[in-house]
Amino acid sequence: MSDFAQIRLLEALLFASAEPLDERGLAERLPEGADVAALLAELQAHYAGRGVCLVQRGGKWAFRTAADLAPALSVEQAVGRKLSRAAIETLAIIAYHQPCTRAEIEEIRGVALSKGTLDVLFEAGWIRPRGRRRSPGKPMLWGTTEGFLDHFGLQGADDLPGIAELKAAGLLDARPGLSSYANRAEGDDALVDVEEPEDLDEEDLERRALEALSGPRPTGARPERDDEEEPGLF
């Protein structure tokens, strides 16, 4: 098969796929010995400057509309459910400190997570279990997903904005954390969020998270480790 035919096939595979594809998955559909990286680079150059571009998100490739056309393509519509402040803070902590446990999230925020905070993010496909920490109780570790990277237009966690960028965009709140959202005391005067619904079952979340850990991993996925002790981004 000629190089042009291989690029046509590659283009069709990416266009027809509902999800971003990694190079290993593409190589399985191309003739043996095809230089997938070179073909992707040539296809990306071909679409550069067009209304649709070939982009890499989290190690996978997909067609996306050009970023500069976003204002013309945006459509206002009613949102069924908006993430609460508690959920947004939890997502930010996981993104910047992954992998981290629920206890570590609570320590950073200064309040206990209410029922459903992690469940909402898990259902949205933005966080997933990353194994268990080798400590008493073996708490579950949480990290962001490729869907999170794709939704926010990030190639990897290293592309998350820094403090200076957040301040410049006016996204850092100078108010004290505990005064910026409602909370109440329970038990031994422990503060808990009250923004999340109380009817979400965290035992069910634990069960589904364990199923995700034991289920088949997608092609090209990073192998899970039983213990992720190193802090920071990856």
Buried (B, 14 or more C-beta within 10 A) or exposed (E): EEEEEBBEBBBEBBEEBEEBBBBEBBBEEBEEEBEBEEBBEBBBEEBEEEEEBBBBBBBBBBBBBBEEEEEEEEEEEEEEEEBBBBBEBBBBBBBBBBBBBBBBBBEBBEBBBBBBBBBBBBEBEBBBBBBBBEEEEEBBBBBBBBBBBBBBEBBBBEEBBEEEEBEEEEEEEEEEBEEEBEBEEEEEEEBBBBBBEEEBEBEEBBEBBEEEBEEEEEEEEEEBBEEBEEEEBE
